[in-house]
Amino acid sequence: MIDVVIYQNSNSEYIGFKTDGHAEYDDPGQDIVCSAVSAITITILNSVEKLSDVNFTLDCDQESGHMDFIFTEEPDIKAQTLMQALVIGISGIEESYGDYICMTFKEV
């Protein structure tokens, strides 16, 4: 199962996320749940980097499915919008494939 934790600050703004695990929906290379989560998270990372001036830290391990991304400063409106898009995308995957992915929220 893929565990996704969405980090929020005390103002309920999304300030990062963590993913761990693999969906195991299908064989590696055929797993549409893992592919969908990877596509969304990588798109958000690349978009934050190209469209926003907000700095962040990133720790990844492709083999384990671990990714830990967090803003190191107050997110601007672009970064916030991109994080909202991430939550919407992951929610959609969770609605359809809830046995393979779980999203939770954590104040940090």
MIDREN-738055 format. One record per residue: residue number from 1; x, z, y of N, C-alpha, C in turn. Coordinates in nm, 4 decimals, decimal comma. Atoms other than C-alpha are relative to their C-alpha. Layout:
REM MIDREN-738055
     k       n_xx       n_zz       n_yy      ca_xx      ca_zz      ca_yy       c_xx       c_zz       c_yy
   NUM          X          Z          Y          X          Z          Y          X          Z          Y
...
//
This chain:
REM MIDREN-738055
     k       n_xx       n_zz       n_yy      ca_xx      ca_zz      ca_yy       c_xx       c_zz       c_yy
     1     0,0843     0,0000    -0,1181     0,0000     0,0000     0,0000     0,0888     0,0000     0,1244
     2    -0,0684    -0,0021    -0,1291     0,1116    -0,0677     0,3554    -0,0631     0,1097     0,0844
     3     0,0449    -0,1035    -0,0932     0,0854     0,2366     0,5801     0,0444    -0,0403     0,1395
     4    -0,0284     0,0328    -0,1395     0,0626     0,1583     0,9513    -0,0387     0,1207     0,0838
     5     0,0267    -0,1098    -0,0929     0,0907     0,4379     1,2065     0,0148    -0,0562     0,1403
     6    -0,0028     0,0423    -0,1397     0,0046     0,3548     1,5672     0,0310     0,1228     0,0840
     7    -0,0384    -0,1111    -0,0866     0,1827     0,5821     1,8130    -0,0753    -0,0087     0,1320
     8     0,0685    -0,0102    -0,1288    -0,0112     0,6982     2,1194     0,0633     0,1116     0,0813
     9    -0,0449    -0,1092    -0,0858     0,0934     0,9034     2,4200    -0,1193     0,0886     0,0348
    10     0,1070    -0,0943    -0,0337    -0,1124     1,1861     2,5731    -0,1126    -0,0649     0,0794
    11     0,1041     0,0753    -0,0710    -0,3052     0,9258     2,7767    -0,0715    -0,0986    -0,0917
    12     0,0572     0,0887     0,1021    -0,4095     0,7493     2,4528     0,0449    -0,1447     0,0135
    13    -0,0573     0,1342    -0,0074    -0,1933     0,4481     2,5402     0,0821    -0,0234    -0,1259
    14    -0,0800     0,0351     0,1168    -0,0386     0,2691     2,2447     0,1440    -0,0207     0,0440
    15    -0,1401     0,0072    -0,0422     0,3373     0,3131     2,2676     0,0945    -0,0408    -0,1131
    16    -0,0839     0,0449     0,1094     0,4617     0,1917     1,9318    -0,0747     0,0027    -0,1315
    17     0,0597    -0,0013     0,1331     0,4003     0,1629     1,5617     0,1085     0,0136    -0,1060
    18    -0,0879    -0,0071     0,1164     0,5521     0,2226     1,2205    -0,0737    -0,0621    -0,1178
    19     0,0549     0,0509     0,1254     0,4937     0,0286     0,8997     0,0914     0,0441    -0,1136
    20    -0,0752    -0,0366     0,1199     0,5997     0,1388     0,5542    -0,0709    -0,0552    -0,1224
    21     0,0533     0,0410     0,1287     0,5534    -0,0075     0,2097    -0,0354    -0,1469    -0,0094
    22     0,0438     0,1359     0,0300     0,4254    -0,3256     0,0532    -0,1427     0,0063    -0,0540
    23     0,1403     0,0015     0,0413     0,0649    -0,4230    -0,0130    -0,0155    -0,0103    -0,1512
    24     0,0107     0,0274     0,1428     0,1248    -0,5388    -0,3709    -0,1346    -0,0624    -0,0353
    25     0,1225     0,0759     0,0233    -0,1850    -0,7564    -0,3359     0,0262    -0,1125    -0,0996
    26    -0,0394     0,1108     0,0869     0,0020    -1,0360    -0,5159     0,1518     0,0044    -0,0172
    27    -0,1443     0,0082     0,0203     0,3509    -1,1342    -0,6260     0,0721    -0,0236     0,1324
    28    -0,0782     0,0293    -0,1211     0,6267    -1,1402    -0,3613     0,0017    -0,1508     0,0281
    29     0,0071     0,1396    -0,0402     0,6031    -1,4644    -0,1681    -0,1407    -0,0567    -0,0046
    30     0,1400     0,0420     0,0105     0,2318    -1,4934    -0,2515    -0,0951     0,1025     0,0613
    31     0,0808    -0,1132    -0,0471     0,1095    -1,1676    -0,0962    -0,0491    -0,0252     0,1423
    32     0,0539     0,0347    -0,1320    -0,1216    -1,2652     0,1907    -0,0162     0,1217     0,0903
    33     0,0135    -0,1205    -0,0827    -0,1678    -0,9050     0,3063     0,1344     0,0331     0,0646
    34    -0,1338    -0,0234    -0,0567     0,2066    -0,8468     0,3492     0,0347    -0,1077     0,1024
    35    -0,0292     0,1100    -0,0924     0,2378    -1,1883     0,5121    -0,0742     0,0167     0,1316
    36     0,0796    -0,0178    -0,1219    -0,0415    -1,1143     0,7587     0,0557     0,1121     0,0870
    37    -0,0553    -0,1127    -0,0759     0,1027    -0,7767     0,8592     0,1352    -0,0380     0,0600
    38    -0,1302     0,0445    -0,0513     0,4510    -0,9262     0,8934    -0,0167    -0,0944     0,1179
    39     0,0210     0,0969    -0,1079     0,3221    -1,2129     1,1067    -0,0464     0,0684     0,1282
    40     0,0504    -0,0692    -0,1193     0,1321    -0,9830     1,3423     0,1086     0,0863     0,0628
    41    -0,0991    -0,0914    -0,0577     0,4078    -0,7252     1,3828     0,1169    -0,0755     0,0625
    42    -0,1121     0,0765    -0,0557     0,6849    -0,9803     1,4348    -0,0420    -0,0744     0,1262
    43     0,0501     0,0667    -0,1206     0,4705    -1,1748     1,6829    -0,0092     0,0980     0,1163
    44     0,0095    -0,1008    -0,1065     0,4040    -0,8562     1,8806     0,1395     0,0370     0,0500
    45    -0,1371    -0,0328    -0,0414     0,7749    -0,7636     1,8813     0,0592    -0,1099     0,0872
    46    -0,0544     0,1122    -0,0768     0,8788    -1,1092     1,9993    -0,0701    -0,0160     0,1339
    47     0,0765     0,0138    -0,1241     0,6022    -1,1176     2,2598     0,0355     0,1082     0,1004
    48    -0,0411    -0,1080    -0,0906     0,6930    -0,7774     2,4044     0,1361    -0,0333     0,0594
    49    -0,1353     0,0321    -0,0463     1,0545    -0,8900     2,4265     0,0004    -0,1127     0,1035
    50    -0,0004     0,1164    -0,0886     0,9711    -1,2199     2,5997    -0,0920     0,0136     0,1214
    51     0,1013    -0,0037    -0,1053     0,6687    -1,1273     2,8134    -0,0008     0,1278     0,0826
    52     0,0021    -0,1297    -0,0669     0,7335    -0,7671     2,9161     0,1431     0,0430     0,0318
    53    -0,1313    -0,0540    -0,0361     1,0214    -0,5852     3,0835     0,0222     0,1398    -0,0567
    54    -0,0070    -0,1345     0,0548     0,9616    -0,2659     2,8851     0,1041     0,0046    -0,1128
    55    -0,1011    -0,0192     0,1041     1,2533    -0,1424     2,6732    -0,0610     0,0726    -0,1198
    56     0,0498    -0,0625     0,1223     1,2006    -0,0307     2,3150     0,1139     0,0176    -0,0995
    57    -0,0921    -0,0119     0,1127     1,3810     0,0819     2,0026    -0,0684    -0,0591    -0,1226
    58     0,0522     0,0634     0,1205     1,3431    -0,0902     1,6681     0,0913     0,0324    -0,1172
    59    -0,0718    -0,0259     0,1244     1,4461     0,0121     1,3181    -0,0750    -0,0725    -0,1112
    60     0,0649     0,0804     0,1044     1,3755    -0,2272     1,0289     0,0773     0,0040    -0,1306
    61    -0,0568     0,0209     0,1327     1,4353    -0,2513     0,6568    -0,0982    -0,0880    -0,0764
    62     0,0909     0,0973     0,0596     1,2773    -0,5649     0,5137    -0,0323     0,0321    -0,1456
    63     0,0207    -0,0253     0,1423     1,3224    -0,4623     0,1521    -0,1049     0,1083    -0,0253
    64     0,0956    -0,1093     0,0196     1,1251    -0,1377     0,1859    -0,1293    -0,0206     0,0781
    65     0,1180     0,0217    -0,0832     0,8764    -0,2775     0,4380    -0,0064     0,0933     0,1187
    66    -0,0026    -0,0963    -0,1108     0,9827    -0,0192     0,6958     0,0303    -0,0700     0,1327
    67    -0,0255     0,0438    -0,1368     0,9579    -0,1028     1,0655    -0,0473     0,1121     0,0920
    68     0,0339    -0,1059    -0,0952     0,9624     0,1575     1,3428     0,0329    -0,0510     0,1392
    69    -0,0104     0,0589    -0,1334     0,9024     0,0299     1,6967    -0,0626     0,0969     0,0990
    70     0,0577    -0,0889    -0,1011     0,8545     0,2478     2,0052     0,0587    -0,0323     0,1369
    71    -0,0449     0,0217    -0,1371     0,8710     0,1957     2,3786     0,0834     0,1198     0,0443
    72    -0,0849    -0,1079    -0,0500     1,1449     0,3970     2,5492    -0,0312     0,0318     0,1455
    73     0,0466    -0,0250    -0,1362     0,9642     0,3910     2,8829    -0,1493    -0,0294     0,0058
    74     0,1436     0,0223    -0,0178     0,6105     0,3715     3,0189    -0,0337    -0,1477    -0,0201
    75     0,0344     0,1404     0,0222     0,4470     0,0517     2,8879    -0,0739    -0,0607     0,1194
    76     0,0724     0,0702    -0,1054     0,3366    -0,2030     3,1465    -0,1278    -0,0602    -0,0595
    77     0,1292     0,0537     0,0442     0,0008    -0,3825     3,1269     0,0182    -0,1059    -0,1087
    78    -0,0237     0,1021     0,1029     0,1479    -0,6697     2,9249     0,0299     0,0654    -0,1346
    79    -0,0348    -0,0693     0,1243     0,2983    -0,4356     2,6678    -0,1223     0,0698    -0,0591
    80     0,1216    -0,0661     0,0468    -0,0267    -0,2390     2,6472    -0,0968    -0,1001    -0,0628
    81     0,0900     0,1030     0,0524    -0,2296    -0,5564     2,5970     0,0482    -0,0505    -0,1357
    82    -0,0546     0,0446     0,1280     0,0027    -0,6719     2,3208    -0,0206     0,1051    -0,1087
    83     0,0230    -0,1058     0,0983    -0,0239    -0,3350     2,1471    -0,1476     0,0077    -0,0392
    84     0,1428     0,0033     0,0325    -0,4038    -0,3535     2,1712    -0,0299    -0,1149    -0,0957
    85     0,0169     0,1142     0,0902    -0,3852    -0,6969     2,0074     0,0486     0,0346    -0,1407
    86    -0,0499    -0,0436     0,1304    -0,1767    -0,5450     1,7270    -0,1043     0,0850    -0,0719
    87     0,0997    -0,0888     0,0604    -0,4378    -0,2751     1,6654    -0,1218    -0,0803    -0,0461
    88     0,1137     0,0845     0,0384    -0,7174    -0,5345     1,6616     0,0336    -0,0800    -0,1257
    89    -0,0405     0,0795     0,1157    -0,5245    -0,7523     1,4170     0,0114     0,0813    -0,1272
    90    -0,0146    -0,0858     0,1180    -0,4335    -0,4698     1,1806    -0,1367     0,0512    -0,0452
    91     0,1357    -0,0448     0,0349    -0,7943    -0,3422     1,1953    -0,0737    -0,1064    -0,0801
    92     0,0650     0,1093     0,0719    -0,9176    -0,6833     1,0841     0,0504    -0,0132    -0,1425
    93    -0,0570     0,0057     0,1351    -0,6801    -0,6879     0,7891    -0,0505     0,1179    -0,0825
    94     0,0454    -0,1201     0,0707    -0,7800    -0,3332     0,6980    -0,1467    -0,0127    -0,0420
    95     0,1413     0,0194     0,0354    -1,1505    -0,4268     0,7042    -0,0147    -0,0849    -0,1257
    96     0,0107     0,0920     0,1135    -1,0944    -0,7069     0,4535     0,0787     0,0447    -0,1230
    97    -0,0912    -0,0347     0,1099    -0,8155    -0,5559     0,2424     0,0351     0,1485     0,0032
    98    -0,0200    -0,1440    -0,0153    -0,8604    -0,1801     0,2785     0,0662     0,0696    -0,1174
    99    -0,0678    -0,0597     0,1154    -0,7278    -0,1127    -0,0711     0,1512    -0,0178     0,0072
   100    -0,1418     0,0363    -0,0060    -0,3890    -0,2503     0,0369     0,0682     0,0388     0,1311
   101    -0,0563    -0,0366    -0,1304    -0,3426    -0,1265     0,3948    -0,0811     0,1148     0,0592
   102     0,0654    -0,1138    -0,0645    -0,4204     0,1935     0,5851     0,0631     0,0203     0,1373
   103    -0,0492    -0,0221    -0,1358    -0,3907     0,2387     0,9623    -0,0472     0,1364     0,0490
   104     0,0316    -0,1285    -0,0610    -0,3750     0,5808     1,1292     0,0619     0,0046     0,1395
   105    -0,0495    -0,0160    -0,1366    -0,3038     0,7002     1,4821     0,0661     0,1366     0,0129
   106    -0,0751    -0,1251    -0,0156    -0,0533     0,9664     1,5872     0,0455     0,0142     0,1447
   107    -0,0488    -0,0268    -0,1354     0,0107     1,1229     1,9273     0,1449     0,0460    -0,0080
   108    -0,1422    -0,0367    -0,0024     0,3823     1,1427     2,0023     0,0448     0,0277     0,1419
//
